[in-house]
Each structure stands twice: as C-alpha cells, then as structure tokens.
Amino acid sequence: MVYRAVFHLDANDEKIFALGLNNVTNLLKAIPNDHHDVVMLFNGPAVQLLQQESCALQENIRNLQQQRVVFKVCNNALNKFGVTTEDLVPGCIVIPAGIVELIVLQQDGYAYIKP
C-alpha cells in the first residue's frame, strides 16, 4: 500500500503550521516501512509561513523533506502576499494555483487532511 495524503494549510497561523508538521511527522512514524507520497500544500495567507527569514520551523521542514515530503506553494498566493520564490525556505516547489493542485491530487487518490 502507498499512503498518499495532502495536508492543506491556508491560514497564516504558526500553531496550525506546527500542528500540520506534527501530523505529517506522526504519520511517517506510524508507517515507517510503508511507501508514502505526502504533500504539504500552502495557499492563501499560509504562504507567508514559509518565508526563510522568519520561519522558526525550518529544521522540521528539512527533516520532513529528507523523508520525501513535498512542500508545494501556490504562486497566486505568493504574488498576492508579496512573497518571492527567493524568500521561501529552500526546497519548496512553486505551483501555479494551489486550488487546482488540490483538485488534481484528490482526483489522483490523495487523502485530504486539514490540520
């Protein structure tokens, strides 16, 4: 079995961000020997959480990236909130539209999780 999940963050809220990271960490601990395809998708005001200069959870992000968790960021939201690609924590993947990506992932069988 492959565990496919997308964790959706759309609020600029550090507590929800930390909760989402913990949810993903706990998922990976629960399935250590199983295949997984996990995405954390950020759109709306949540894109501001991934600004390298102010992100206090970069170590957690790096640890999850090393476990093949993908961090996707909505380009529309980056533009709206004045965040550049260069501002982001390294390793983030910018996608054109977060809402479209959510639809695609769900149609591809990813479980939708909203921390």
Residue pairs with C-beta under 8 A, 6 or more apart in sequence:
1 34
1 35
2 34
2 35
2 36
2 37
3 27
3 31
3 34
3 35
3 36
3 37
3 38
4 36
4 37
4 38
4 105
4 108
4 109
4 110
4 111
5 27
5 36
5 37
5 38
5 39
5 110
5 111
5 112
5 113
6 38
6 39
6 40
6 41
6 102
6 105
6 106
6 110
6 111
6 112
6 113
7 20
7 23
7 24
7 38
7 39
7 40
7 41
7 113
7 114
7 115
8 41
8 43
8 102
8 112
8 113
8 114
9 16
9 17
9 20
9 40
9 41
9 42
9 43
9 46
9 49
9 115
10 42
10 43
10 44
10 45
10 46
10 98
11 44
11 45
11 46
12 45
12 46
12 48
12 49
13 46
13 49
14 49
14 56
14 57
16 115
17 46
17 49
17 57
18 57
18 60
19 115
20 40
20 115
21 40
21 57
21 60
21 61
21 64
23 113
23 115
24 38
24 40
24 64
24 69
25 60
25 63
25 64
27 36
27 38
28 36
28 38
28 64
28 67
28 69
36 68
37 68
37 110
38 68
38 69
38 70
39 69
39 70
39 71
39 72
39 105
39 110
40 64
40 69
40 70
40 71
40 72
41 72
41 73
41 74
41 98
41 101
41 102
41 105
42 49
42 50
42 71
42 72
42 73
42 74
42 77
42 98
43 73
43 74
43 76
43 77
43 98
43 99
44 74
44 77
44 98
45 77
45 81
46 77
47 73
47 74
47 77
47 78
47 81
47 83
48 81
48 83
49 55
50 61
50 71
50 73
50 83
50 88
50 89
50 92
51 83
51 87
51 88
51 89
52 58
52 87
52 88
52 89
52 90
53 87
55 61
55 89
58 89
61 71
61 89
61 91
62 91
64 71
65 71
65 91
70 93
71 89
71 91
71 92
71 93
72 92
72 93
72 94
72 95
72 98
72 101
73 88
73 92
73 93
73 94
73 95
73 98
74 94
74 95
74 96
74 97
74 98
74 99
74 101
75 94
75 95
75 96
75 97
76 96
76 97
76 98
77 83
77 98
78 84
78 85
78 94
85 94
88 94
95 101
102 112
105 112
106 112
